[in-house]
């Protein structure tokens, strides 16, 4: 990334430091100095190189993300957006057109005023949420599921990328397995962040399918990380399936397996299974009680 130069935020420059960062990165992106897809430094690294507070860089990155200049990628940190950045909208014109449409539809001026006030209040209190996992595919799958259920944008993130992906977050959601790591990060984060852990449950159809296997059938579990495979193995054992083994991600698949269980978000892990082995994609779902709990936390943050 090209070097940035900053003026002191005094009466001479007249421009806040975070805004200088925004304008320089935006100019570089639009002018080709930062090509689309190029990865940007983490918040901590850029703040250290510029000699500014991490809050300043976090605010700059958040503004650039809202403008569409940069984007957060699961597994890839923050990078220059591959889509053209959004032009700042003609807010007055767009609002006037919306008001005209509302009046023409039959709403009274008082009703339009009250509706606009309610929408503006909601927009001003929108919660920025991130779902954190150790696996990019799982992070995206759970972020999409939670966002869909709560009608909220939830960004996926890997644990090691929290400094960048959650720099402007109000809420970080994770599983209980990673809660301690996420709380340690939140403790040193430059802004106050709410952390919540949710329960991830096995999809009942998958458990039923494996439970219907003949007695003595051997089952293998293969995930991208060992702890995920062990968790799924323990679910199967608890369901009464005795012979369940963890298959290393990069190891050979035993030919005597009746079934090889792989995550539905990464079916390629089924490669290498023998001709007599059935590959079953295992689906995980977020626990209903956990979803309601996150919804309550979101409401509290908004309030």
Residue pairs with C-beta under 8 A, 6 or more apart in sequence:
1 34
1 38
1 40
1 41
2 28
2 33
2 34
4 20
4 21
4 24
4 25
4 50
5 24
6 17
6 20
6 21
6 50
6 52
7 13
7 15
7 20
9 15
9 16
9 17
13 20
15 23
17 52
17 56
18 56
18 57
18 59
18 60
18 63
19 60
19 63
21 46
21 50
21 56
21 57
21 60
22 60
22 63
22 64
22 67
25 34
25 40
25 60
25 64
25 69
25 70
26 64
26 67
26 69
26 85
27 33
28 34
29 36
29 69
29 70
29 80
29 81
29 85
30 85
34 40
34 80
35 80
36 80
36 81
36 82
37 79
37 80
37 82
38 79
38 80
39 76
39 77
39 78
39 79
40 46
40 61
40 70
40 77
40 78
40 79
40 80
40 164
41 49
42 77
42 78
42 161
42 163
42 164
43 54
43 57
43 58
43 61
43 163
43 164
43 167
43 190
44 54
44 163
46 57
47 53
47 54
47 56
47 57
50 57
53 190
54 167
54 190
55 190
55 191
57 167
58 167
58 168
58 190
58 191
59 168
61 70
61 78
61 164
61 167
61 168
62 167
62 168
64 70
65 71
65 72
65 78
65 168
67 85
67 86
67 88
68 81
68 83
68 84
68 85
68 86
69 80
69 81
69 85
70 78
70 79
70 80
70 81
71 78
71 79
71 80
71 81
71 82
71 83
72 78
72 155
72 157
72 164
72 165
73 79
74 136
74 137
74 139
74 140
74 143
74 156
74 157
74 158
75 136
75 158
75 161
77 161
77 164
77 165
78 164
78 165
99 112
99 116
102 111
102 112
102 115
103 109
103 112
107 115
122 302
125 301
125 302
126 302
127 152
127 170
127 171
127 298
127 301
127 302
128 153
128 155
128 168
128 169
128 170
128 171
129 146
129 147
129 152
129 153
129 154
129 155
129 169
129 170
129 171
129 172
129 173
129 298
130 143
130 154
130 155
130 156
130 157
130 162
130 165
130 166
130 169
130 171
130 172
130 173
131 139
131 142
131 143
131 146
131 154
131 155
131 156
131 157
131 172
131 173
131 174
132 139
132 157
132 158
132 159
132 162
132 166
132 172
132 173
132 174
132 178
132 182
133 139
133 142
133 156
133 157
133 158
133 159
133 174
133 175
133 178
134 158
134 159
134 178
134 225
134 227
134 228
135 158
135 223
135 224
135 225
135 228
135 266
136 156
136 158
137 224
137 263
137 265
137 266
138 228
138 263
138 265
138 284
139 156
139 157
139 158
140 156
140 265
141 264
141 265
141 284
142 156
142 200
142 284
142 286
143 154
143 155
143 156
144 154
144 156
145 285
145 286
146 152
146 154
146 173
146 198
146 286
146 291
146 294
147 153
147 154
149 286
149 291
150 291
150 294
150 295
150 298
152 298
154 173
155 165
155 166
155 169
156 165
157 165
157 166
158 165
159 178
159 181
159 182
159 185
162 172
162 182
162 185
162 189
163 185
166 172
166 185
166 189
166 193
167 190
168 191
169 193
170 193
170 194
170 301
171 193
171 194
171 195
171 196
171 294
171 297
171 298
171 301
172 182
172 185
172 186
172 193
172 194
172 195
172 196
173 195
173 196
173 197
173 198
173 294
174 181
174 182
174 195
174 196
174 197
174 198
175 197
175 198
175 199
175 200
176 197
176 198
176 199
177 227
177 231
178 197
179 195
179 197
182 195
182 197
183 195
186 193
186 195
194 297
194 301
196 293
196 294
196 297
198 286
198 287
198 290
198 291
198 293
198 294
199 286
199 287
199 289
199 290
200 284
200 285
200 286
200 287
201 284
201 285
201 286
201 287
202 232
202 235
202 282
202 283
202 284
202 285
203 282
203 283
203 284
203 285
205 283
206 261
206 280
206 281
206 282
206 283
207 235
207 236
207 239
209 280
210 219
210 236
210 239
210 241
210 259
210 261
210 280
211 239
211 240
211 241
213 219
213 241
213 258
213 259
214 258
216 243
217 243
217 258
217 259
218 243
218 244
218 245
218 254
218 256
218 257
218 258
219 236
219 241
219 243
219 244
219 245
219 257
219 258
219 259
219 260
219 261
220 244
220 245
220 246
220 247
220 253
220 254
220 257
220 259
220 260
220 261
220 277
221 229
221 232
221 233
221 236
221 244
221 245
221 246
221 247
221 260
221 261
221 282
222 229
222 246
222 247
222 248
222 249
222 253
222 260
222 261
222 262
222 269
222 270
223 229
223 232
223 249
223 262
223 263
223 266
223 269
224 249
224 263
224 266
224 269
225 249
226 246
226 248
228 263
229 246
229 247
230 246
232 261
232 282
233 244
233 245
233 246
236 244
236 261
237 244
245 254
245 257
247 253
247 254
247 257
247 260
249 269
252 272
253 260
253 272
253 273
253 274
253 277
254 274
255 274
255 276
255 277
257 273
257 274
257 277
258 276
258 277
258 278
259 277
259 278
259 279
259 280
260 270
260 273
260 277
260 278
260 279
260 280
261 280
261 281
261 282
262 269
262 270
262 279
262 280
262 281
262 282
263 269
263 281
263 282
263 284
264 281
264 282
264 283
264 284
267 279
267 281
270 279
270 281
273 279
